[in-house]
Amino acid sequence: MDCFEIQWKKSAQRELRKLDASVVPRIIQAVQELENNPKPKGCRKLKGSEYSYRIRIGNYRVIYEIFETQVVIEIVRVRHRKDVYRGYNN
């Protein structure tokens, strides 16, 4: 299997910068691991979307989309679990 290219939406980058500094390295490491395994153990496909998945990192969630034909993963959201799904329309 090919390595996926990770792309961050600008909004996801802004969300990451707003998070507590102690959790950011764990989130970045989890996202980097998606390059080789885009559907790791514990990931969930989001209902109502063909491409959207989420992974858990403690109390935080990363929502991402997998585009297999382009070998790209786009990071869409990085937020606390209580806020991540609010207003999310794939």
N, C-alpha and C positions, 0 to 999 in steps of 0.2 A: 504494500500500500504506500502511496505517496505521502510525503509530509504536507500537511495543510499550511497555507499561509494565514497568519492571524492578522486581521484588520480591525481596528478600533473605530467606532463612530466617535465623532468629536464630543457628542453628548456623554458617551460612556467614559471618555477620558476625563471630562469635567467631573463626573460623578466619582470617579476613582480618586481624584485629587481632594475631594471633600471628605473622604472617609478618614477614620482614625488611622494614624500612621502605623500603628502596631499590626493592623490586619492587611495592609496593602501588599507587603511581600508575599504573604500566603496566597492572596488573590492572583497576583502576577504569576507566581509559580504554577498555580492550578490552570491558568489560561495558557501558559507556555506548554504544559503537558497535553493540551488539546491538539497541538500540532501533530503528534504521533497517534493519539487516540481520541478522536473527536466525540466519541460516545463512551466515556469512562463509566465504570461501575457507579451507580447512584445517580446518573444523569436522568432527567425526565424530559420527554417530549411534551411540548405545550399543546393543549387542545386548541383546535381551530386554526392551526398553522402547519403548513407543510414542512417548513424548514427550522422552526424555533425549538430550542432546547434550553434547559437550565441545569446548572450545577450548584451545589451547596458548598460554601466555605464558612463553617461556623454559623453565625446568624446572618450571613450575607449570601446573596444569590447573584449569579452571573447568568444573564440571558444572552444567548448567542444563536446565530443562524448558520447552518451548514449548507454550503453550495458545493455539492460533490463534483459536478461537471467542471467547475472552475477551480476546484481544490482550494477553496477559500472558506475560512470561518470568520464571520463578522461579529464582534462583541457589540451587543446592542445596549445592554444596561448592566450596571453594577450598583446594587443598593442593598440596604437592610431588608430582611425578609418581610417586615411589616409594610414596606413601601414599594417593593419592586414591581408588583403587579398593578398598582394604581395607575390608571391612565395608559396602560400598555395596550396598544392596538397594533398587532403585527402588521 
